[in-house]
Amino acid sequence: MDIIEITSELCLIPLAQDLPGFTSFIGSWLYKGEKKFLVDVGPASTVPKLLNALEIMGVQRLDAVLLTHIHIDHAGGAGDFVSYFPDTPILCHSSGIPHLEDPSRLWKGSLKTLGETARAYGPIQPVPPDLLHEAGQEFRLGDSHEIIQFLTPGHAPHHVSYLFDDYLFAGEAGGVFCDLPDGSLYLRPATPPRFFMETSIRSIDTLSTVPHKIFCYGHFGMTRNSAEMLETHRCQLFKWADVIREQMRADDGTELVERCMEALLKEDPLLAGWNRMEPDVQKRERTFLHNSIRGFVGYLNK
């Protein structure tokens, strides 16, 4: 397993799925300083990989698991994971707690939205209620280690970002990031239906005011240039709204979502890395791009 060392205290644990194109896409952040915690645990299917990585690094206990949101690819494995770390508190948005205690609706919704991908991620097991803690309240790791929390809805109404020391863990509030092998960047909105543009912009603005040195994406990697990246993503959302609105007005009878995607690939420079992706990765990204476009269409129709 290629564990990605960012600093002496921080690493990214890749959680490659048994799906074509799903490498370097899902991961779990491990802070391994004096206090130790994970940010997101991935889906159930890769909990064994996560446990193996922790064993390799000699991590035998954790002080917390921080969930940015409860979507299956970020939190679906929480119930399985805590059976191996049974005393570890899990922090998430208050509205996510009932769905982690009883994940039946979450699993049903995941199947409806993702289909076979959800099945590959694996069924969601419940988390014991006594381990769940509400984000937005003070949460300390010992006497002097506070995890600062920011409600950052947009990608999901229950999305939370976390600041600890110099590290800002932002889930998908800053978009989906891919640092391609040739050094070029790929950044796309994470705007599935139902999308609220103004809410997402406010969350980006919130993150822009948070002092930090390393910005950690939920998908997939990090940047030390977050001020520029957040402003770039903010502008990208407005660009997408303009391009998709134009395509909605110029209905020529062809399929709207695919037409929007073709236009965005031509007009959004942040998607330029598309042409350098492997075919399996393009296939994965096509699905998520379509979902994001549908989110914009729904927003613009309102």
N, C-alpha and C positions, 0 to 999 in steps of 0.2 A: 504494500500500500504506500503510495507516494504522499505522505503527510507534508503539507506546505508550511514551512517555518517562515513566519512574517517577522517576528522579533523573538527575543529570548523568552518572552512571556505569552506570545500569541501564535497560534497556528490554525490553519484551515484543514479540516479533515474531509477529503473528497468522499462522497457517497455515491459512487457510480451505480446506476440502476441496470437491471437486466433488460434493457430496452435499447434499441439502436439509437445512437445519438445522444444518450443521456449520461455521458461522462462529462466531467468538468461542468456540471450544471447544478447539482444539489450538494450541499456540504454543511458541516457543523463547525462553528467556531469554538475553539477551546482556549480559554484564558488559563494559564498554568503557572501563575505567580504564587505568592504566599497563600492567597485564596484561589480556589479553582472553580470554574463554572463553564458550562456549555451554553451557547446561543443556538437554539433550534437543534432538533435531533434527527430530522429527516423522517422518511416514511418507515413503516414497520419492516419492509423487505431488507433494509440495509442496517438495521440495528446490530446484527452480528458484526458487520464491518466496523461500525462505530465502537463497539465494545472491544474489538481486536485492536483498534488504534489506541484506545485508552490503555489497554494492557501493555502494548509496545512502549508507551511513554511512561509507564509506571504509575498511572493515575488509579488509585484505589478508592478514593472518595471524592465527592464533589460537594461544594457548598451550595450550589444552585443550578437549576436549568432555567434559562430565560427564553420564552417563546415570543417571537416577534408577532406571530399570528397563528391561527390554528388550522390553516389549510393543510391538507394531507401530506404535502411534500415537505412541510416544515415541522409539523407536530404529530403526524400520524403514528409515529413510532413511540410516542411518550409513554403510553401504557405499558408497552413491552419493555422499554428501557428502564423504567423505575422498578421493575421486578428484579433487576440486577443491582440497582442503587436505591434501595427501598426507603432510605431516610433523607433523600434529596428533595428539598422544596422546589416547586415549579411555579414560576411567575408568568402570568398571562393576563390579558384584558378581562375585566369582570364578566363581559358578555360571552367570553369563550369558556369560562369555567363549567357551566352546565353541560356544554357539548363535549368536554373532556371527561366529565364524570359519567355521562351517558352518551357515547359517540354514535348512537344509532342514526340520528338525523344527519350528522356530519358525514357518516359513511354513505348514506343514501344519496346525499347531495353530491358527494365526490364521484359516485358512480354515474349520476346523471350528467355531470359536467365533463368528466374525463374518460368515462367508459373503461376500455381495456387498460388504459394507463393507470387508472385507479386500482384495478385488480392487480396489476403488476406491482404497484406500491404496497399492496397488502392491506388486509382488514385492520380497522382501528380498535384497539383494546382500551377499556376504561382506565382512568387514573384515579387512585384512591383520593377521596375528597380532602382528607386531612393534609395532603401534600400540596394542594393548590392554593396559591396566594394571589391576591388581586393587584395587578399593576396600577400605578398611579399613587400608591401609598408608599411611605418610606420603607425601604428594604436595605438592610445592612448585612454585610458579610463580616461579622465580628464588630468590634467597637468603632473602628475607624475606616471601614471600607464601605462606602455608600454607592449603590447603583442608582444613578439618576435616570428617571424614566420620562419619556415624552410620548404622549398620545399622537400618533401620526396616521390618521385614517386616510383612505384613498384607495389603495389597492384592496384593502378590506376595512370595514368599519371598526374592526377590533384590532387594528394594527398598532403596535407599540415599538418604539426605538429605545435603545439603552446606551447610556454613556458610562464608561468606567475608565478612570484615569485618562489616557490619551486616545482611547478607542471608542468610536461611535458605531454601534451595531444597528443598521438601519433597515434590515430586511429588504422589502421591495419598495419602500417609500421613495427611493431615489432611482427607481427603474431597475431593469435587468441588464447587467453589465457583463461583457465578455472581452477579455484581453486576448486577442488572437495571437497565434504563434509568430506572425511576422511583425508584431508590435502595433498593429492597427487596432482600433477600438470598435466595439459594437455596443450600442446602447438603445434599448427599446422601452417604451412605456409598459408598465404592468397594470393594465386598465381593463380587467375583465368586466362583463356586465355584473352588476349595475355600477356605472362609473359616474363619479361626481367630480367634475373638473375643479371647481372652486375649492373643494375640500382638499384635493390632492395638492393644489398650488399652496394652500396654507401650510400643509405639512412640509413641503419642500422649503418654504420660507422659515418654518420653525427649525429645521435641521441646519439651515444656513447660519443661524445665530448661535449655534452650539460650538464652543471652543473645543477643538480636538485636533489630533495629528493624523490619525488613520481612520478612514471611512470604510466600513466593512459591509459589503453587499450580501444579501441573501442568495443571490445568483449573480456572479460567482467570482469572488475575488475582492480586491481592495484597491484603494487609491489614496495617495497622499496629496492629491490635487482636488480635494472635494469641493472647494468653493467654486472653481470653474466647472466641475462636473455637475454640480447641483444647478447652477445657473444655465448650463447647456441643456440639462434635462427639462428644466422649467420652460425654456424656449421651445424645446421639442414638443411639449404638450400643446402649446399654442399652434405650432406648425402643423401638427397632426389634425387639430381641429379645423384649420383652414383648408388643408388638402382634402379631408374627408367631406367637409361641407360642400366644397366645390364638386366633388364626385356625386354627392347626393342631388345636387341641383342639375347636374348634367346627365341625368339618367338616360342611357341609350338602350336600355332593355337587357344589357348584360348583367351578370351577377355582381352585385354592389361590392361585397367584401373583397372578392378577388380583384376587382377593378381598383379599389382603394389601395390594396396591397401593391399592385403594380405601380401606381402613382407614387406611393410613399417610397418604394425602393429607388425610384428615379429622383425624388425631390428631397429626401431626408439624408443628409450626408452621414448621420450617425448610424445609418443602416448599410453603409458602403461595405462593411466587412462581410455582408451576406455572400458576396461573390467568392470569398475566400474560405467559406465553410465547407466541410465535408458534406456529401449528399444527405447522410443520416441526420446531421445536425440541422441542415436546412429543412428537412422534413419536420423535425421537432419544432423548430422556430416558426415554420409556416402555421402550425396549429395554434401556437400562442399568439402570433401576430394576428391571426384571424379573430381570436377571442378579444384581443385588445381593440381591434377595429370595431367589433360589435359593441364593445363598451362605449366607444365614442359615438357610434351611430345612435345608440339608445340615449345618450346624453344630449346629442344635437336634436333628436326628435322631440325631446321634452322642452 
